[in-house]
């Protein structure tokens, strides 16, 4: 029997720009293909309060998706799960429908958030298969033990099923996107998003991707990815961001995807995250011809000792080579850095700065402190006493700093680097940036704006 499901995207974060809720779109598509009906409430763009929605729509189920726990910014430490808890409270007051929680943010702290919210069910990990299976099991009054990632209360105790990454045959190929949401996100951020693969086999000490998606890379067929690009182009997109944790997990995947986009003559600019290792001039040339205009490198440090401590498994020479390849292909690129993590000292920070001067025409986005999440290598190292400890409740942001540095020292060094080199972006931009961003979007500028932020730092006062 078909059910009616209210899908709620709880995300309200719009920095650096609003992000289309791709995961919830995949869940929505899976539900519709299974014969259910759905309605969306997107807290980013829908002004109608949940209580009013429930007054006119009586769903059989309410599914809430939490994208992020916090902003991973040490200076601000803004959290987002409070909105989820408040929405659950309102839903309970105005509906008798069961509440199901999911999303990447929820999946990092599933037991804790299920307890705080009082929701009936939670699905940790990939949700489109689990939610469809949950609805089918409840309808048949069957056991819930086989629903992957499901947690629920039974006779006063919490039951938790193992997570299981979806096979490609089970996952939604490319999801449907509600037209009104497409219009909003294109207007406010200029871009939509695509996922070409799931899973991450790398071992960065702080990263939750392997926990959320598994370690095996499950890559979509290149022609299917190119077809989705074409669909987004028909919807009016002029820019797409590929949200894979690392797009270049495989040289074959890079080249075949680029070639598929070239064959179909897709006229979309796009960006992605790349690992600065193993790239070639052939790959960069193909990516540029396929429309790649922006690369965001997850470099984390420009010091080999720190890179080793972070579990990156590449060196600064790899970063330098990847940067030169991007520059030669005329692709804009930036590097994300995490300052103050395991192995960091004042000396390694200053080595990172010295090495940064060898990178030409790049933007460097640096944050102090390494956010600690449960289940990561950093978490286990702390639990084993190999690095500094922390409290039990990591739901509120806790940041690791090397015992050889304080947070103030790390921030002061980053501020000094930014004062000496405008291509270093540290902490939040000031209000002038947001005004400029609005003007650029109104003039039709698409894609990330970090290169403009670097330019602004040359002429505008920096935030304190």
C-alpha positions, -999 to +999 in steps of 0.1 A: +000+000+000+013+034-009+022+058+019+024+096+019+057+109+032+066+144+042+103+149+035+120+177+054+154+191+046+165+207+078+195+225+065+195+263+067+232+270+062+239+292+032+277+297+035+295+298+012+262+293-008+230+273-004+234+237-014+207+217-031+197+187-009+209+159-032+207+131-007+170+138+001+163+140-037+177+105-040+155+093-011+125+111-027+131+094-061+134+060-045+101+064-026+083+075-057+096+046-077+084+023-050+049+038-055+047+062-026+037+099-027+059+126-012+059+163-003+089+184+004+096+210+030+130+226+024+139+248+054+164+267+032+138+281+009+103+273+022+088+300+044+057+280+054+061+268+091+060+230+096+028+234+118+010+250+089+022+223+065+008+196+088-025+214+091-031+210+054-012+178+047-016+146+068+014+124+060+017+087+070+053+093+077+076+122+084+113+119+073+138+145+084+173+148+069+202+165+088+230+174+064+256+188+088+262+187+125+282+219+127+302+244+106+337+229+115+349+264+122+367+267+155+362+304+159+324+302+155+314+266+163+279+270+150+257+238+153+227+228+132+212+199+150+191+222+172+168+229+142+163+191+138+153+187+174+128+217+172+112+203+140+107+170+157+091+187+187+067+206+163+060+174+143+051+155+175+027+183+185+008+184+152+010+149+138+007+113+149+029+101+120+061+082+128+093+103+126+123+089+107+157+106+109+185+104+084+211+123+065+249+125+067+249+146+099+225+123+116+246+093+106+276+105+125+257+107+158+227+084+152+221+070+187+225+104+204+203+123+180+176+096+181+176+099+219+175+137+220+148+140+193+125+112+205+120+101+169+106+066+162+133+055+138+167+065+124+185+053+093+223+057+094+242+056+062+227+056+027+190+062+032+171+056+000+172+018+002+166+017+040+136+040+041+118+021+013+126-012+031+113+002+064+080+012+049+076-022+033+084-041+065+060-020+086+032-025+060+037-063+060+042-063+098+075-081+091+108-081+111+128-049+109+161-068+115+170-068+078+167-030+071+203-017+067+213+010+091+180+011+109+177+019+146+145+018+167+133+011+202+119-023+211+106-032+245+125-003+261+159-009+245+176+005+214+180-019+184+206-011+158+211-029+125+244-029+107+249-005+079+254-018+044+265+003+015+241+001-014+252-017-045+251+004-077+220-016-088+201-006-057+211+031-057+191+058-074+209+066-107+202+103-110+174+118-089+144+139-098+147+175-087+115+194-079+113+224-103+106+250-076+137+239-057+158+239-088+147+275-095+156+286-059+191+270-058+200+283-093+189+318-083+207+319-050+238+298-056+240+295-094+247+258-093+233+223-088+252+192-078+260+156-090+275+126-074+295+103-097+305+077-071+302+068-034+327+055-009+362+065+001+392+042+005+416+069+018+425+073+055+426+110+064+426+110+101+397+133+107+374+123+078+339+107+082+333+098+045+345+062+049+320+059+079+291+073+059+296+057+025+320+028+031+355+023+019+348+007-015+345+031-044+312+025-062+315+044-095+286+052-118+288+046-155+303+076-173+275+078-198+250+079-170+269+108-154+270+127-187+233+121-192+226+137-157+248+167-167+226+170-198+195+169-177+207+196-154+216+217-184+180+214-197+168+225-162+187+257-167+219+250-148+251+267-160+274+253-134+275+219-116+296+208-086+306+172-083+302+163-046+323+131-046+346+130-016+374+126-042+366+127-079+400+112-090+397+080-070+406+062-103+424+075-134+400+055-155+370+071-139+385+106-145+392+100-182+361+080-191+338+106-174+355+135-191+353+117-225+316+110-220+310+147-213+330+157-244+312+132-266+278+145-256+290+181-261+278+191-226+282+229-223+283+231-185+311+246-164+317+225-133+339+220-103+350+191-080+372+180-052+405+164-063+432+146-044+466+162-053+483+130-063+486+108-094+472+134-118+486+137-153+486+163-181+464+140-201+438+139-174+439+176-168+436+183-205+406+160-208+389+176-177+394+211-191+379+201-224+350+185-205+342+219-189+360+216-155+367+252-144+374+249-106+394+224-086+392+223-048+423+203-035+420+187-001+457+192+007+454+200+044+491+209+048+521+218+028+545+201+052+554+164+046+557+156+083+522+169+090+508+152+059+521+119+071+505+125+106+472+134+090+472+101+070+472+118+036+497+095+019+510+121-004+538+148-002+541+185-010+559+176-042+526+159-053+507+190-043+531+212-063+528+190-094+490+188-093+489+226-089+511+232-119+490+208-140+459+227-131+475+260-139+488+248-172+453+236-182+439+271-172+417+256-145+412+277-113+422+259-082+424+263-044+438+244-015+420+236+018+443+235+048+437+223+084+462+240+107+471+226+142+463+190+138+485+160+148+522+166+143+518+204+138+543+228+154+551+264+148+579+252+126+557+230+104+531+258+101+558+282+089+571+255+065+536+253+051+536+290+046+570+290+029+559+262+006+527+281-002+548+308-019+558+282-045+522+278-056+513+302-084+478+318-089+461+297-062+438+305-033+445+289+001+415+284+025+429+277+060+411+268+092+426+263+127+419+231+146+407+197+135+371+188+144+369+155+161+341+131+151+335+096+165+348+066+146+376+084+128+413+075+131+418+107+151+391+096+175+406+061+180+441+076+184+428+098+212+409+069+228+441+048+228+461+077+243+483+083+213+470+119+210+453+143+234+420+132+249+386+150+249+352+146+266+326+120+259+300+142+242+314+152+207+280+164+195+290+198+206+320+207+185+354+196+199+386+206+181+419+189+184+451+210+186+486+196+186+501+197+221+529+218+206+505+246+197+477+265+213+446+276+195+456+312+199+491+305+185+477+287+155+452+315+148+479+342+152+501+324+126+473+321+101+464+357+105+500+367+099+502+345+067+470+362+055+484+396+062+515+389+042+497+370+013+462+380+002+457+346-014+454+331+021+418+331+033+414+326+071+381+323+090+350+340+077+350+368+052+335+402+062+302+417+053+317+433+022+322+399+007+286+390+010+275+422-007+300+416-035+288+380-038+252+392-043+263+416-070+283+390-088+254+365-088+231+392-101+256+399-129+255+362-138+288+350-123+285+312-117+306+288-096+326+292-064+336+328-055+368+321-036+390+337-063+371+369-059+375+367-021+412+366-026+410+397-048+389+415-021+415+409+005+439+431-014+417+461-012+393+457+018+399+455+055+401+419+069+378+407+096+394+405+131 
